[in-house]
């Protein structure tokens, strides 16, 4: 899976929404921007690890936002289960 998988897929964006999806067992993969604030991303990384959700790091928030089809950056996004 790659960033291309985000296009047209069922997904959520933003760390609060992604964290909720992971906690509810709805996320199959999480993407986290490497340049996002660690106060935001570290708790999400720990949550993913505890729930066994695959994480892929992305270079930048801008790149992740574009992959999600938005014009602003995103700290995180998650592909949802089918």
N, C-alpha and C positions, 0 to 999 in steps of 0.2 A: 504494500500500500504506500501511496505517496500523497503529496498535496493535491494531485490531480483528482484523487478520490473524493475530495471535498466538494468538487463542482457537481451540482445536481443531486448530491446525496442528502439524506436526512441528517441534519446536524444542528448543533447549538453552538453559539459563540458567546464569549465573555466568561470570565472566570466564575462568577456566581452561578450562571446557568450550567456551565460545564461541571462544576463541583456538585450541583444538585443531581445532574444526570449520572455522574459516577456513583454518588451515594445511593441512588435508587437502582443501580444495576442496569441502567439504560445505555451506557456508553461502551462501545467496543474498542475505540481507539481515541486517544487524546493527543492533540498537537499543542505544543507550548512554545511561545516565542522566546528565543534566547536573550533578547534585549529588553524583555519585560521586567518590571520591578520584582525582585526576589521575595519581597514580603507577600506578594500575591501568588507567585508561582511555586514557592517551596511547599506551602501547605497542600496545594493541588497535587504536586508530585508525590508527596507522602500519602495522600488519599488514594491516588492511582495505584501506588505500590501496595498498599494494604488491601485493595480490592482486586488486584491482579489485572489491572487495565493497562494495555500497551500504551507507551508514551513515545512520541517522536518529537524531537526538538527541531525547531525551525529557526532559520537565521534571524528573522526580524518580525516585529509586529506588522509592519507594512506588508511584507510578503505573505504572512498568514491571512491578513485581511483581504488582500487581493485574491488569494486562493478561495476564500469564502464568498467572493463576489461582492465585497463591499469596498468603498473607497477610503475607509479609515483603517487604522491598525487594529489588531486584535491580539490580546495577550494569550488567549487560548481558544481552542475550538475542539469539539468532539463529534466523531461519527457515532450516530445512534444505531442501536441494534435494529435489525429489519422487523 
